[in-house]
Amino acid sequence: MMKLLAIVLIAVGEILAIYAELYSAHQMQYKNTQLVFWIAFLLMTLAGASLLGGYMIGYKAFDNIWVVVAISVGSILVVEPIVAYILFKEIPTRGAVIGLILGMAGTLTSIFIK
């Protein structure tokens, strides 16, 4: 149960952090800079709290920081391309797709192979 909680907290934290980063970049062309900053700041604060909890619980549950790091990187590899596409409507280049696939392969390898 602790492992699942750690994974969920890390995933939620990464989702919020990624959204805050991409939201702020995307909205700079449309909105007041100060408003964009404070919305992203609030999202990033919630993301940080979630990530801290996830890393703390994850290290205790997995007893290996590298598994926790792999979960975090894996979350980024899954979430960031989805959010980037939704916000920017840009299709990744072939090199970016290959990089994402290799990154995910590395992440899965570190989680499942001891």
Backbone torsions as a table, in degrees:
resi	resn	phi	psi	omega
1	MET	NA	-37.9	179.6
2	MET	-66.7	-35.3	178.8
3	LYS	-64.4	-43.8	179.3
4	LEU	-63.8	-43.2	178.5
5	LEU	-60.5	-42.7	178.8
6	ALA	-61.9	-45.1	179.9
7	ILE	-61.9	-43.2	-179.9
8	VAL	-64.8	-45.8	180.0
9	LEU	-62.7	-41.8	178.6
10	ILE	-66.0	-43.7	179.6
11	ALA	-62.5	-45.7	179.0
12	VAL	-62.6	-43.2	178.4
13	GLY	-61.1	-44.3	178.8
14	GLU	-66.0	-40.4	178.3
15	ILE	-59.8	-47.7	-179.4
16	LEU	-64.8	-41.8	-179.3
17	ALA	-64.7	-46.0	-179.6
18	ILE	-63.5	-43.8	179.1
19	TYR	-62.0	-42.4	179.5
20	ALA	-61.0	-43.5	-179.9
21	GLU	-64.3	-50.2	-177.4
22	LEU	-71.1	-36.2	176.3
23	TYR	-59.2	-47.7	-177.7
24	SER	-64.2	-40.1	178.0
25	ALA	-65.1	-43.1	-176.8
26	HIS	-70.0	-40.2	-174.1
27	GLN	-79.7	-14.5	-178.7
28	MET	-58.3	-26.7	-179.0
29	GLN	-83.7	-11.6	-174.4
30	TYR	-115.8	-30.5	-168.3
31	LYS	-123.8	174.2	175.5
32	ASN	-61.2	129.5	-177.7
33	THR	-57.5	-42.5	-177.2
34	GLN	-65.8	-42.1	179.2
35	LEU	-64.5	-44.4	178.4
36	VAL	-59.6	-45.0	-179.9
37	PHE	-58.9	-47.5	-174.8
38	TRP	-70.7	-34.4	175.2
39	ILE	-65.5	-46.7	178.9
40	ALA	-64.9	-36.8	178.6
41	PHE	-62.2	-44.6	178.6
42	LEU	-63.4	-45.9	177.5
43	LEU	-60.7	-42.4	-178.9
44	MET	-68.7	-32.7	176.3
45	THR	-64.5	-44.9	176.7
46	LEU	-64.5	-39.1	178.2
47	ALA	-62.1	-44.5	-179.7
48	GLY	-62.1	-41.9	178.8
49	ALA	-63.4	-42.4	179.2
50	SER	-65.5	-42.9	179.2
51	LEU	-65.7	-41.9	178.0
52	LEU	-60.0	-46.8	177.7
53	GLY	-61.7	-42.5	179.8
54	GLY	-63.5	-42.4	178.8
55	TYR	-67.7	-41.6	-179.8
56	MET	-63.5	-50.8	180.0
57	ILE	-67.5	-39.4	-179.3
58	GLY	-62.1	-43.0	179.6
59	TYR	-65.5	-39.2	178.3
60	LYS	-67.2	-41.1	-176.3
61	ALA	-74.7	-42.6	-176.0
62	PHE	-91.4	-20.5	-178.9
63	ASP	57.2	33.0	-179.7
64	ASN	-161.2	112.6	-176.7
65	ILE	-65.4	-28.3	-177.4
66	TRP	-69.9	-30.2	174.4
67	VAL	-67.1	-41.3	178.6
68	VAL	-63.6	-43.3	177.6
69	VAL	-62.2	-42.0	179.1
70	ALA	-62.5	-39.2	176.9
71	ILE	-63.3	-42.6	179.4
72	SER	-62.9	-48.4	179.7
73	VAL	-63.7	-40.1	177.6
74	GLY	-60.7	-40.8	177.2
75	SER	-61.3	-42.3	179.2
76	ILE	-63.5	-43.8	-177.9
77	LEU	-63.0	-30.1	180.0
78	VAL	-84.7	-47.0	-170.0
79	VAL	-78.6	-44.2	-172.5
80	GLU	-59.2	-45.4	177.9
81	PRO	-61.9	-36.5	-179.7
82	ILE	-65.9	-49.3	-179.1
83	VAL	-65.8	-40.1	179.2
84	ALA	-60.9	-43.0	179.0
85	TYR	-65.3	-43.6	-179.1
86	ILE	-61.7	-43.1	-177.1
87	LEU	-79.5	-41.1	-172.1
88	PHE	-102.5	-17.0	-179.4
89	LYS	57.5	36.6	177.7
90	GLU	-109.6	138.6	178.4
91	ILE	-91.4	134.7	-179.0
92	PRO	-68.2	153.0	176.3
93	THR	-74.5	168.0	179.9
94	ARG	-59.9	-42.1	178.5
95	GLY	-62.1	-39.0	178.3
96	ALA	-65.6	-40.8	178.8
97	VAL	-63.6	-44.6	178.7
98	ILE	-62.0	-42.7	177.8
99	GLY	-60.8	-41.5	178.2
100	LEU	-64.7	-41.5	179.8
101	ILE	-64.7	-45.4	179.1
102	LEU	-65.2	-38.6	177.2
103	GLY	-63.1	-42.0	178.6
104	MET	-67.4	-38.6	177.7
105	ALA	-61.4	-42.3	177.5
106	GLY	-64.3	-41.0	179.2
107	THR	-63.3	-48.2	-179.8
108	LEU	-63.6	-36.7	178.1
109	THR	-61.8	-43.6	-178.4
110	SER	-69.8	-25.1	179.0
111	ILE	-80.5	-42.9	-169.2
112	PHE	-99.1	-15.3	179.5
113	ILE	-108.8	123.9	-177.5
114	LYS	-91.7	NA	NA
